[in-house]
Amino acid sequence: MKSIRKRFIVGLLSLVMFVSSVFVFETSVRAQDSNRSYQKVYTIFDNNVPSSIQEIEKLLKDQVDNPSDGFTKEDAEKNYKTFMNMTNSEKENFLDIINNPKKLAAELEKSINETVPTYTREVVNEATTSDAKQAKTITIRYSGNMKPTALGIHACTYHWSVELTTENREKAIEANKWKNHIGYKNPLFIFYDLSRINNDDYISKGKFYGKSEYSFKLGYKGIGLQVGRFKFNTTITPKKSGKKEVSANFKVELF
């Protein structure tokens, strides 16, 4: 009887140890799988974010040989030449900038806010009123772009357009077809999940204001995921001379 009881206890203990070992093994496997998924995300970042001057040079040269959609060969060549003409110290500084969210944001903002906006204008409709003032309602299509850069290296292209009905080309009275989008994105800067989250336009005191906001994510080696927003602002002040009608502002927010 004692022998049977002893065998029973031994068997029970063996079963408990076996179940425990299976649980520990499964937990370990799940933890390893979880770690692999986590590492996979950051491996993508590590592989894509340039960590040396040589990597940057190669990536820019590859863009010259195979320009991305929305980016001309001439633009790619300009980027490559700009980088190759930098001193070693400037190249090291550029490498530091593209791997530092705050420095990159500051450079992108500076490049737009200290630059004269690029735009075109075209009269699409013109009519004269019948009242004594003989005011002219003139509809003008404005379009342009903003090209944030870091030390002269093109990061992305923001396109915008709007049709403004003006009074004698001196006062905006109605806005139509306000459109905007981000076209080319330089893979050197690793922007992804880029999407527009806000879009607005209005007229105040004869001026047109167009605003848009885009969310984005960046992948950084050693830092990981960085989330932020691009804020583009376009102001149009109609003038008969057609000079300096457009002003632009660009801001980057990091979270």
C-alpha positions, 0 to 999 in steps of 0.5 A, spaced: 500 500 500 505 504 501 509 502 495 502 504 491 501 511 494 509 512 493 508 511 486 502 515 486 505 521 489 512 521 484 507 520 478 503 526 480 509 530 482 512 528 475 506 531 472 506 537 475 513 538 473 512 537 466 506 542 466 510 547 469 516 546 464 511 546 458 508 553 461 515 556 462 517 554 455 511 557 451 511 563 455 519 563 453 517 562 446 511 568 446 516 572 449 522 571 444 516 572 438 514 578 441 522 581 442 523 579 434 517 583 432 519 589 436 526 588 434 524 587 427 521 594 427 527 597 429 531 593 424 527 597 419 529 603 422 537 601 423 537 599 416 534 605 412 537 611 416 544 613 414 549 612 419 555 614 415 557 619 410 559 614 405 551 611 406 549 618 404 553 619 398 551 612 396 544 614 397 544 620 393 548 617 387 543 612 387 537 617 386 541 620 380 541 613 377 534 612 379 530 618 380 524 617 385 517 618 382 515 626 382 523 628 382 527 629 376 534 627 374 536 634 375 533 635 382 537 629 384 543 631 381 543 638 384 542 634 391 548 630 390 552 636 387 550 640 393 552 634 398 559 633 394 561 640 395 560 640 402 567 640 406 568 634 411 565 638 417 559 640 413 558 633 411 558 630 418 554 636 421 549 634 415 549 626 418 548 629 425 542 633 423 538 627 419 539 623 425 537 628 430 529 630 430 530 637 433 535 639 429 532 636 422 526 640 424 529 647 425 533 646 419 527 644 415 523 650 418 529 655 416 529 653 409 522 655 408 521 661 412 528 665 410 526 663 402 522 667 397 516 663 395 516 660 388 509 661 385 505 662 378 499 666 377 494 666 371 488 669 369 482 664 368 476 669 368 475 677 367 468 680 368 466 688 368 460 690 373 455 694 370 455 699 376 458 706 376 465 704 379 466 699 373 469 694 378 472 688 375 472 681 377 478 677 376 479 670 377 486 668 378 489 661 379 495 661 383 500 655 384 506 654 387 510 649 392 515 649 398 521 645 398 524 644 405 531 642 405 537 641 410 543 644 408 541 645 401 539 637 401 531 637 398 527 633 403 520 633 400 515 638 396 509 641 398 504 643 392 498 648 393 494 651 388 487 656 389 483 660 384 481 667 387 476 671 385 479 678 386 476 685 385 480 689 380 486 684 382 487 688 389 482 685 393 480 677 394 473 676 395 472 669 393 476 662 394 475 656 389 479 650 388 484 650 394 488 644 393 495 641 396 499 635 397 506 633 399 509 629 392 516 627 392 519 625 399 526 624 399 528 617 402 534 620 405 529 623 411 525 616 412 518 620 412 513 615 412 505 614 414 505 621 411 497 623 411 493 630 411 489 631 417 487 638 417 486 643 411 482 650 411 482 656 407 479 663 408 479 670 406 480 676 411 480 683 409 482 682 402 487 676 403 487 669 402 489 664 407 490 657 406 492 652 411 494 645 411 497 640 416 500 633 415 502 628 420 508 623 419 513 618 422 520 618 422 525 612 424 531 614 428 537 609 429 538 609 437 532 613 438 526 609 434 519 612 432 518 620 432 511 622 430 510 629 428 506 634 424 508 639 418 504 645 418 504 649 411 501 656 411 500 660 404 498 667 404 496 671 398 495 678 397 492 680 390 496 686 387 496 689 380 503 689 380 503 681 381 509 682 385 510 679 392 503 677 392 505 670 396 508 669 403 509 662 406 510 659 413 512 652 415 513 649 422 514 642 424 512 640 431 515 633 434 511 629 439 
